[in-house]
């Protein structure tokens, strides 16, 4: 056991001294932070036969948003809609079935190169009729 530790400890110490060149690593010189958590989320019905309207506060560094939806609080949340602009703060969901509950969570994202860096997901919001 001591021999294994004597081999592992120098490797760990050496790896800690390597340069940090991952731009998504907050400790790197180019540390890129994910967008802040989406806040102010509200789900309302536009009219008795209209869509469910989801509104939220704009996340300052967001390039867009993901809206996830589930039919149960602890169920699987599936990507329902990608909003491809950080300036949009409203989405109308026409695909709901009257009488069902829907739970929504959201996250903001930023483009980093050719990939989306997703921020923390919001708490769950619901509308039920």
N, C-alpha and C positions, 0 to 999 in steps of 0.2 A: 504494500500500500504506500509506503514512504517513497518508493521508487517512482510510482505513478505521480504522486504529488510533486516530486522533484522535477518531473518532466512537464507537468501541466502549468505550474506556477510561472516559470520563465516564459512560456508561450503566451499566457494571459498578460503578463507584464509587457511583453514585446508588442502584443496586439493593441494595447492601450496607447502606445506611443505612435501608432500609425497616423498619418495625416487624415483629417476628416474632409473628404471631398464629396460626400453625398449632400446635394443641395437641400434635401428634405430633412436632414439631421439638424435640429435646432442648435446644436453645438458647433456646427461648421461655420466657417466665415461667411458663406453664402446662405445661411439658414433661412429657409422659406417657411413661413408660418401658414398653417391652414386658415381658412376664413373662420370668423367667429360663429358661434352657434346661432341659428336663426331664432329670433324672438318675436313676441307679439303675434303669434299665430292664432287665427280665429277661423272657425268654420261656421257658416250661416247658410240659410236657404234664401235664395234671391226672391222666390215667390212660391206659391203652393205647388206649382207644376214646373218650376224652374230648376236650374242647377244648384249644386252646393258650391258656395263661393268660399275659397280659402284665401285669406289675406295674411300678410306678415310684414314685419319691419325689414327694410333693406339692410343687408349685411355689407358694410363698407368695402370690403376687399373681394366680394364675391363676383365671379364671372358668370354664375348661373346657380340654379337650385335643383335639387332632387326632391320629389314628393313621393313618399311611399304610402301604401294603403293596405289595410287588413280589415277583415270582417269580424275579428275578435281581438280583444285587448292584448292577449298573450300569443296571438297567432303569428304566422309568418307575414312580415311586411314586404311586399313586392313593389319594385319600382313602378310607379303608376304614371309619372310624368317627369320629363326633364325640361326645365325652363332654361333656355339658352341665353339669358340676359340677366346680369346682376341688377339691372334697374327695374325689372318687372317685380311687382309685389302683390300680384293677384292672379288667381287661376280659378276658372269655373269648371267644375266636374259634372259633366252631363251624363256620365256612364253609371250613375248609381241606380239602384232599384228601390223604389219607394217601399218603406216598411223595414228596410234593413239598417243596421248600424254600420258605420264605417269609422275606422280609426286611422288617423294620418300622423306621420312623422315627416320631418323635413331636415334637409341639410343643405349647406351652401358648398360650392366648390370653386376652385381656382385652377386655371390652366398652368401647368408647369411643363414647359416644352410641349410635347404632344400628349401629355397625360393629365387627367383631372385629379386634383388633390382634394378629397372630400373632407370637410370639417366635421365636427361632432354633430350627431343627430339630436334633434329636439325631443322634448317630451311628447307624449301622445295627446292628440286632440281628437274629439269626436263630434259627430252630429247624429242624432237618431230621431226617427219620426214614428 
